[in-house]
Amino acid sequence: MFKRFFVRCFFLICILSSISFISYAVSLYDLQHSNQYKLVYSTNTQDLYMNLSSVQSLRYNPPYYTLKYQAYLVDYNDSTITLSDFIANYNYNYSIEGIAKKQRLYELSFNEAKPYLISAKRKESGINGSFKLDKVYDLDGRIDSDFSSLDDNNYATADYVYAGPFYKAAAYAFEKAYNKIF
């Protein structure tokens, strides 16, 4: 009787642990159809999705903010999904609102102010930060590579150029966290 109970418990533990392991895997279908993920950037060969539930505020000291979040890069040429962790630092003085205040663009119509805003954002996006690779999946959600446990998996500098993929993801994370457009 004890043996039967032990075997049942063992199988139950195996089933529950495999379910929790599976829940961390993500497939292309999950990214495209779940409300947990937001498409923030797209080209003809790649899509960048943000995990909306991963956005965390690390620093709230206006005008300085720091957020941590996860994003998935789908590469259709390689048939891979790369999960990365991001840390983005923001200077709100270089946000749309900050630039508009500094340059007194509120007196202009949106169409008149737009070229000034774009020019200013191209000079200084107001965002810098870093990322590190976590896992690489195939499009069905099976893990191809796991970098999360490597000792030398350090954060690398990310390029937050205005309107680029990292900028768009960071700007969306900011909007999600603070309900303000960066």
N, C-alpha and C positions, 0 to 999 in steps of 0.2 A: 504494500500500500504506500509506504514512504517512497519507494522507488518510482511508482507511477506518478505521485505528486511531484517529485523532483523532475521527472522527464517533462511533465506538463509545464511546470514553471520555467524550465530551460527553454522549451519551444516558445513559450509566451515572451520571454525576454528576447530571444532571437528575432521574433516577428516585430516586436515593438522597437528594437534597436534598428532594424532594417528600415522600418517606416520613417524613423527620424532621420536616418542617413539619406533616404530617398528624398525627403522634403527639402534638403539643402541643394539638390541637383536642380538644374533649370534647363528646360529645352526651349527651342525656338517657339514652339506652340505656346508655352507658358508666357514667354516674353510678349508675344503678340496678342494674347487673349486674356491675360490677368490684369485686374485693376491695380495690382501691386507694382506694376512696371509701367514706366512712361517713356515713350519714344521721344528723345530730346534732340537727336541729330540723325540725318540720313543722307547717304550718297548712293550712287548706283551699285556699289560693292559692299557697303558697310552700313550698319545701323547701330546707334548707341542708345541703350535703355538705362534708365535710372531705377533703382530699387527704392520706391517711395518710403517704405517703412524703415529704411536704413539711415535716413537723414538724422544726424545728431548735432546739437549745438555744443561745441567745445569752448567757445569764447563768445561772450556777449558784453562788449565794452564799447558802445558806439563812439566814434564811427568805425571801430574795428570789430570784426566778427571772424569766427573760425567755425567751419562746419566739416563734419566727416560724413561720407556717404559711400555707397557702392554703386558701380555702374557695370553694365555688360556690353561689350563690344562684339557684335555679330559680324564676322567676316565671311561673306558668301563665297569668295574665291577659295578660302581654306576650309570652308565648312566647319568653322569653329565659333565658339562663344567664349570670350575671355572675361572673367570676373576680376575686377580690380577695386581696391580700396583707395579712396581719395580723401585728401585733407586740403581744403581750400580756405585761404585767408583773404578777407575782404576789407577794403578801405572804402567806406560809404561816401567819402568825399568825391570819389570817382564813379559813383553810380549815376544813373540818368538824372535823378533828383538832385544829387550833389553838384553835377556839372551845370544843370539848369539854374540852380541858385547862384553858383559862383559866377557864371557868365550872364546872369540876368536874362535868361531866355524866356522867362514867363511872359514877357511883353510881346513875344513873337507868336505867330500861329505855329502849329505843329510842323507844317510843311516848310516854314521858314527856319525853324529851329533844328530840324532834322539833320541838315548837313553839318552844322556845328557840333551836334551831339555825336554823330558818327566819326567826325574828325578827331574829337577829343577822346573818344573810346578807343580809336585806333592808336593814338599816341600812348595812352595809359588805360588799360582795361579795368584796373582797380582790383584785380584778382591775381593772386599767385598761390602756389601750393605744390603738392606732390602726390604721387600715387605709387602703389605697389601691386604687383600681380598677385592674385590669390589662386585661382584655378582656371583651367582651360577645359571646356566641355566640347563634345561633338554636338551637332544640332539636335540630337535626340536626348541630350542631357547626361550622357555618360562621360565620366571624368577621363580626360586624356592626360592631363598633367596637374599636379598639386604642388604649388609653390609655398603654401601657407606655413608649412612646418620647417622650411629651410632657414638656417641661421643667418645666411647672407641675403635674405630677401628684404632689403631695406627700401625705404621710400626713395623714389627718383623724382627729380624736378619735372613738373608738367608745364606745358606751354598753354597759358590761358589767353591767347590772342583773341581779340574781340571777334565774335561771331564764329569762332572755331568750335570744334566739338567739345573740348574741355571747358571752354567758356560757357557754352550753352548749357552743359550739364550743371556747372557751378551756379550759374544764374538761376536755373530752375530750382536747384536745391535751396538757394536763398529765398526765392519766392515761396517755396513750400514751407520753409522754416519760419519766416517772418511776415509772410503775406505782403511783401513789398517787391516791386520790380527793381532789379539791380541795374 
